[in-house]
Amino acid sequence: MNYYMELVYLASSVLFIMGLKGLSHPESARRGMHYAEVGMFMAIVGTLVSGKIITWEWIIVGIAIGSVIGAAMSIFMPMTAMPQRIALSHAFGALAAVLVGINEYIEKGFHQEISNGLMSALGFEVLFGALTVTGSLMAFGKLNEMIKGAPITYKGQNIVNITLFLFTIGMFIYLIFSPYDATIFYTMIALSFLIGIFIVLPIGGADMPVVISLMNSYAGLAAAATGFAIDNKVLIIAGSLDGSSGFILSIVMSKAMNRSFANVLFGAVGSPQVDTSKLHEDRPITRFGIEDTKFVLEQAERVVVVPGYGMAVAQAQHTVRELSDELEKRGIKVDFAIHPVAGRMPGHMNVLLAEANVSYDQLYEMDAINPTMDTVDVCIVIGANDVVNPAARTDKGSPIYGMPIINVDKAKTVIVMKRSMATGFAGIENPLFYEPNTKMLFGDAKKVMQEIVAEFKKN
């Protein structure tokens, strides 16, 4: 039985690797997800037939409850809420690792079988698992606007956080050499839960993509440690893949914002939202209407669409694709410029546009589209703010200074679709709105897009 189980685990591990490889490109992403799904199914089956299960009652209950929750989340949760769903998934996975670690500690402790090596794995598992649980829940709360998205800070916060983390690490090291001190073990878990709360609360909405990928990395590392603790090879492999890929993705996200990990975790980018409606009464903006927008688009040869979180909130991705189709019928080339940190999770805009069946050939990364922006006739910015803010290039006092942006201001005409003049996640104003080539089109992105599409369909 062990021979067949190892074969199943090997096959599932290969499928995990193939799945991760498939996710590296939009065209193969769907196939990669199928590989990963089959791999996970095989890993579960391999565990169930391993012969190590004493009783099936709670196993069946767990499968039933988990299946119902998973099905409900996939069926009823809209694509626009995908960041929140991912944050919850990280919390659930990390909680499972913590519970397994506690159970293993109790069982092995009862039989006095906790070695220094096993305690190292258990301590790492519950420490990173616990802080991932609460950290992911805090991220969920911020993404779902149950908690203020702006940084929640107080004087000396970084010192408190670093001291608490070092104190918890000290407990971890102590437990490696004194594994049967249960009081220290459970205190370390409790403090780890607090650390998760404290490290995410001061992080602003602008950094949520990095937080999501970082929590993904922590959950993977906790799962890998679980594999070492219970001698499960597929958990070690899958957790290592998850942990390393999440860490690399976090680096990519930080690079996309021209910021270091330390700056993300302790910099608290973002400020409380302020009323900017009266700050620049002497700086007029140019308002556009539906007919104005249609006229400008009709004259264009090339249009670039820059989607942002506003598109996600309005669920306008399908209408955006309809407009793209109408323009292409008239011989107008339409491309989509995707910033790495647009939205609230890595790849957020790619997921939404893929759902709307926008061709992968139309999607361009920031580095690919920027050199050609001065040839663009019309650039439509849909709910994006900080990722197109030229202050990142010019204002050294700005918290986003140095962050690579999509250079929409270089297009001949820029049409910005927003509900209002409110600031973005970083809480700073966007001078793009006052440029002479910028036209502001206010309103719900989906409704505005539908009206533009209707105008084109009249002809």
C-alpha positions in Angstrom: 0.0 0.0 0.0 2.9 2.4 0.8 4.4 1.7 -2.6 1.2 2.8 -4.4 0.8 5.8 -2.1 4.3 7.0 -2.9 3.6 6.6 -6.7 0.4 8.6 -6.3 2.3 11.3 -4.3 5.0 11.4 -7.0 2.5 11.8 -9.8 0.6 14.6 -7.9 3.9 16.4 -7.2 4.8 16.3 -10.9 1.3 17.7 -11.7 1.8 20.5 -9.2 5.0 21.5 -10.9 3.4 21.3 -14.3 0.5 23.4 -13.0 2.8 26.1 -11.7 4.7 26.1 -15.0 1.4 26.5 -16.8 0.5 29.6 -14.7 3.5 31.4 -16.1 1.6 32.4 -19.2 -2.0 33.4 -19.8 -2.5 31.0 -22.7 -1.5 28.0 -20.6 -2.9 29.2 -17.3 -6.2 27.3 -17.6 -4.4 24.1 -18.5 -2.0 24.7 -15.5 -5.0 25.0 -13.2 -6.4 21.7 -14.4 -3.0 20.0 -13.8 -3.0 21.4 -10.2 -6.6 20.3 -9.6 -5.9 16.7 -10.7 -2.7 16.7 -8.7 -4.5 17.8 -5.5 -7.3 15.2 -6.1 -4.6 12.5 -6.4 -2.8 13.7 -3.3 -6.1 13.5 -1.3 -6.9 10.0 -2.7 -3.3 8.9 -1.9 -3.7 10.1 1.7 -7.2 8.4 2.1 -5.9 5.0 0.9 -2.7 5.1 2.8 -4.0 2.8 5.5 -3.2 5.3 8.3 -6.8 6.4 8.9 -8.2 4.8 12.0 -11.8 6.1 11.7 -13.7 7.6 8.8 -16.5 9.4 10.5 -14.7 12.8 11.0 -12.9 12.4 7.7 -16.3 12.2 5.9 -17.7 15.1 7.9 -14.6 17.2 7.0 -14.8 16.4 3.3 -18.6 17.2 3.3 -18.2 20.6 5.1 -15.1 21.6 3.0 -16.8 20.6 -0.2 -19.9 22.7 0.6 -17.8 25.7 1.6 -15.6 25.4 -1.4 -18.5 25.0 -3.8 -20.4 28.0 -2.3 -17.3 30.2 -2.6 -16.7 29.3 -6.2 -20.4 29.6 -7.3 -21.6 32.6 -5.4 -18.5 34.8 -4.9 -18.1 37.2 -7.9 -14.8 37.4 -9.7 -14.4 41.0 -8.3 -14.1 39.5 -4.8 -11.3 37.1 -5.8 -8.7 38.9 -3.7 -10.9 38.4 -0.6 -11.4 34.7 -1.5 -7.7 34.2 -1.8 -7.0 35.8 1.5 -9.6 33.5 3.1 -8.0 30.5 1.5 -4.6 31.4 2.9 -6.2 31.7 6.3 -7.9 28.3 6.1 -4.8 26.6 4.8 -2.6 28.1 7.5 -5.2 27.2 10.2 -5.1 23.6 9.1 -1.3 23.6 9.5 -1.6 25.1 13.0 -4.2 22.5 14.1 -2.1 19.6 12.7 0.9 21.0 14.5 -0.9 21.3 17.8 -2.3 17.8 17.4 1.1 16.3 16.6 2.6 18.2 19.6 0.0 16.7 22.0 0.3 13.2 20.6 4.1 13.0 20.4 4.4 14.8 23.7 2.2 12.3 25.4 4.5 9.5 24.3 7.6 11.6 25.0 8.7 11.3 21.3 9.5 14.9 20.5 13.0 15.2 19.2 14.9 18.5 18.6 14.4 18.1 14.9 10.6 17.4 15.2 10.2 20.4 17.5 12.0 22.6 14.9 9.5 21.6 12.3 6.5 21.9 14.7 7.6 25.3 16.0 8.1 26.7 12.5 4.8 25.2 11.4 2.7 26.8 14.1 4.6 30.1 14.3 4.3 30.9 10.6 0.9 29.2 10.3 -0.6 31.3 13.2 0.6 34.7 11.9 -0.6 33.8 8.4 -4.1 33.0 9.8 -4.6 36.4 11.4 -2.6 38.3 8.8 -4.7 36.9 6.0 -7.9 37.7 8.0 -6.7 41.3 8.4 -6.0 41.4 4.7 -9.5 40.0 4.0 -11.0 42.7 6.2 -9.1 45.5 4.5 -10.0 44.2 1.0 -13.6 43.7 1.9 -13.7 47.2 3.5 -14.6 45.8 6.9 -11.4 47.3 8.2 -10.1 50.7 7.2 -7.9 50.3 4.1 -5.6 53.1 5.1 -2.6 52.2 7.4 -3.5 51.9 11.0 -0.4 53.1 12.9 0.8 54.5 16.2 4.0 55.9 17.5 6.7 53.2 18.0 4.7 50.6 16.1 7.7 49.1 14.2 9.7 48.8 17.4 6.8 47.0 19.1 6.3 44.6 16.1 10.0 43.8 15.8 10.4 43.2 19.5 7.4 41.0 19.7 8.6 39.0 16.7 12.1 38.5 18.2 10.6 37.5 21.5 8.5 34.9 19.7 11.6 33.6 17.8 13.3 33.4 21.2 10.5 31.1 22.4 10.9 29.0 19.3 14.6 28.5 19.8 14.0 27.7 23.5 11.4 25.0 22.6 13.9 23.3 20.3 16.0 22.4 23.3 13.1 22.2 25.8 10.2 20.7 23.7 8.0 19.6 26.5 7.4 23.1 27.9 3.7 23.3 26.8 3.2 26.7 28.4 5.8 28.3 26.2 4.5 26.4 23.1 1.0 27.7 23.4 2.2 31.2 24.4 4.3 31.2 21.2 1.2 30.4 19.2 -0.9 33.1 20.8 1.8 35.7 20.2 2.1 34.5 16.6 -1.6 35.2 16.1 -1.0 38.8 17.5 2.0 39.3 15.2 -0.2 38.5 12.1 -2.6 41.2 13.2 0.1 43.8 14.0 2.1 43.4 10.8 -0.9 43.8 8.4 -2.8 46.6 10.1 -0.2 49.2 9.3 0.0 48.2 5.6 -2.1 50.3 3.3 -4.3 49.3 0.4 -1.7 50.2 -2.1 0.4 47.3 -0.8 -2.3 44.6 -0.7 -1.0 42.7 -3.7 2.4 42.2 -2.0 0.6 41.2 1.3 -1.5 38.6 -0.6 1.6 37.1 -2.2 3.5 37.2 1.1 0.7 35.4 3.0 0.7 32.8 0.2 4.4 32.3 0.8 4.0 32.0 4.6 1.1 29.5 4.2 3.3 27.4 1.8 6.2 27.4 4.3 3.9 26.3 7.1 2.5 23.5 4.9 6.1 22.4 4.1 7.0 22.3 7.8 3.8 20.3 8.4 5.1 17.7 5.8 8.4 17.4 7.8 6.5 17.1 11.1 4.2 14.3 9.9 6.6 12.8 7.3 4.4 13.5 4.3 6.4 14.1 1.2 3.7 15.6 -1.0 3.1 18.3 1.6 6.8 19.1 1.7 6.9 19.4 -2.1 3.6 21.3 -2.5 4.4 23.6 0.4 7.9 24.3 -0.9 6.5 25.2 -4.3 3.9 27.4 -2.8 6.3 29.1 -0.4 9.1 29.7 -2.9 6.7 30.9 -5.7 4.9 33.2 -3.3 8.2 34.7 -2.1 9.4 35.2 -5.7 6.0 36.8 -6.6 6.4 39.2 -3.6 9.8 40.2 -4.8 8.3 40.9 -8.3 5.5 42.9 -6.8 7.9 45.0 -4.7 10.1 45.6 -7.7 7.0 46.7 -9.7 6.5 49.4 -7.0 10.2 50.1 -6.7 10.1 49.3 -3.0 11.9 46.8 -0.7 10.3 44.2 1.5 11.2 46.2 4.6 9.5 49.3 3.1 6.4 47.4 2.3 6.2 45.8 5.8 7.1 48.9 7.7 6.7 51.9 5.4 2.9 52.1 5.8 2.3 53.6 2.3 -1.2 55.1 2.1 -2.8 57.8 4.2 -6.3 58.5 5.4 -8.6 59.5 2.5 -9.2 63.2 2.3 -11.7 65.4 0.5 -9.8 66.7 -2.5 -12.8 68.3 -4.2 -11.7 71.8 -3.1 -8.0 71.6 -3.1 -7.5 72.7 -6.7 -10.4 75.0 -7.5 -7.9 77.1 -9.6 -6.9 74.1 -11.6 -9.8 73.2 -14.0 -10.4 69.8 -15.3 -11.9 68.9 -18.7 -15.1 67.0 -18.4 -16.3 64.6 -21.2 -19.7 63.2 -22.0 -20.7 60.0 -23.8 -21.0 61.6 -27.2 -17.6 63.4 -26.8 -16.0 60.0 -25.9 -17.6 58.3 -28.9 -16.4 61.0 -31.3 -12.8 60.9 -30.1 -12.7 57.1 -30.2 -14.1 57.1 -33.8 -11.2 59.2 -34.9 -8.6 57.0 -33.4 -6.4 54.4 -35.0 -5.0 52.9 -31.8 -6.7 52.7 -28.4 -5.1 51.4 -25.2 -7.3 50.5 -22.2 -5.7 50.6 -18.7 -8.0 48.7 -16.2 -7.8 49.3 -12.5 -9.7 48.3 -9.3 -12.5 50.7 -10.4 -13.3 48.3 -13.2 -13.4 45.4 -10.8 -15.7 47.2 -8.4 -18.1 48.1 -11.2 -17.8 44.6 -12.7 -17.3 46.3 -16.1 -14.9 43.8 -17.7 -17.6 42.3 -20.0 -18.7 45.7 -21.2 -15.1 46.7 -21.7 -14.7 43.7 -24.0 -17.9 44.8 -25.9 -16.5 48.2 -26.5 -13.2 46.6 -27.7 -15.2 44.5 -30.1 -17.1 47.5 -31.5 -13.9 49.5 -32.0 -12.2 46.6 -33.8 -15.2 46.2 -36.1 -14.3 49.7 -37.3 -10.7 48.9 -37.9 -9.4 50.5 -34.6 -6.6 48.6 -32.9 -7.3 48.0 -29.2 -4.7 46.9 -26.6 -4.9 46.5 -22.9 -2.0 47.7 -20.6 -1.7 45.7 -17.4 0.3 47.1 -14.4 1.7 44.3 -12.1 0.0 45.8 -9.0 -3.3 47.0 -10.6 -6.2 45.9 -8.4 -5.8 44.2 -5.1 -4.0 40.9 -5.9 -1.3 39.8 -8.3 -2.9 39.3 -11.8 -6.2 40.7 -10.7 -6.8 42.5 -14.0 -5.7 39.5 -16.1 -8.2 37.3 -14.3 -11.1 39.7 -14.9 -10.2 40.2 -18.6 -9.8 36.5 -19.1 -13.3 36.0 -17.6 -14.6 38.4 -20.2 -12.8 36.5 -23.0 -10.5 39.3 -23.9 -7.8 37.8 -26.2 -4.5 37.2 -24.6 -2.8 38.8 -27.6 -4.3 42.1 -26.6 -2.8 42.1 -23.1 0.5 43.9 -22.7 2.7 44.3 -19.6 3.8 47.7 -18.5 7.3 47.4 -19.8 6.0 46.3 -23.3 3.4 49.0 -23.7 5.3 52.1 -22.3 7.7 52.6 -25.2 4.8 52.9 -27.6 2.5 55.1 -25.5 3.4 58.3 -27.4 1.9 56.6 -30.5 -1.4 56.0 -28.8 -4.3 58.1 -30.0 -6.6 57.5 -27.1 -5.8 55.9 -23.7 -8.9 54.9 -21.6 -8.1 54.6 -17.9 -10.8 52.7 -16.1 -10.7 53.1 -12.4 -6.9 53.0 -12.2 -5.2 55.7 -10.2 -1.8 55.2 -8.5 -0.5 53.0 -11.3 -0.9 55.9 -13.8 0.1 58.7 -11.5 2.9 60.8 -13.1 3.9 62.0 -9.6 5.7 58.7 -9.3 8.2 60.1 -11.9 8.4 63.7 -10.8 7.5 64.3 -7.2 10.3 63.2 -4.9 8.2 63.9 -1.9 5.5 61.5 -3.0 5.2 58.1 -1.2 5.0 56.4 -4.6 8.0 58.2 -6.1 10.1 55.8 -8.1 7.3 53.4 -8.6 7.1 52.3 -12.3 3.8 53.4 -13.8 2.0 53.1 -17.2 2.9 56.3 -19.0 -0.7 57.2 -20.1 0.0 60.9 -19.9 2.2 60.5 -23.1 -0.9 59.4 -25.2 -2.5 62.1 -27.4 -5.8 61.9 -25.5 -6.4 60.4 -22.1 -10.0 59.6 -21.0 -10.2 58.8 -17.3 -13.3 57.0 -16.0 -13.9 57.6 -12.3 -16.8 58.0 -10.0 -15.2 61.1 -8.4 -12.0 63.0 -7.9 -11.2 60.8 -4.8 -7.6 59.6 -4.3 -6.4 56.0 -4.9 -5.1 53.4 -2.4 -2.0 55.5 -1.7 -4.2 58.4 -0.6 -2.5 61.0 -2.8 -3.7 63.2 -5.7 -3.1 62.5 -9.3 -1.9 65.4 -11.4 -2.8 63.5 -14.5 -6.4 64.6 -14.0 -5.4 68.3 -14.6 -3.3 67.7 -17.8 -4.6 69.4 -21.0 -4.8 66.1 -22.8 -6.9 64.5 -20.1 -10.6 64.3 -20.2 -12.6 63.2 -17.1 -15.6 61.0 -17.7 -17.4 60.6 -14.3 -19.8 57.8 -13.4 -20.0 54.1 -12.7 -17.6 52.4 -15.2 -20.0 49.7 -16.2 -22.9 52.1 -16.8 -20.7 54.6 -18.7 -19.3 51.8 -20.8 -22.7 50.5 -21.6 -23.8 53.9 -22.8 -20.8 54.3 -25.0 -21.3 50.8 -26.5 -25.0 51.7 -27.1 -23.9 54.8 -29.0 -21.7 52.8 -31.3 -24.4 50.2 -31.9 -26.7 52.9 -33.2 -24.6 53.2 -36.3 
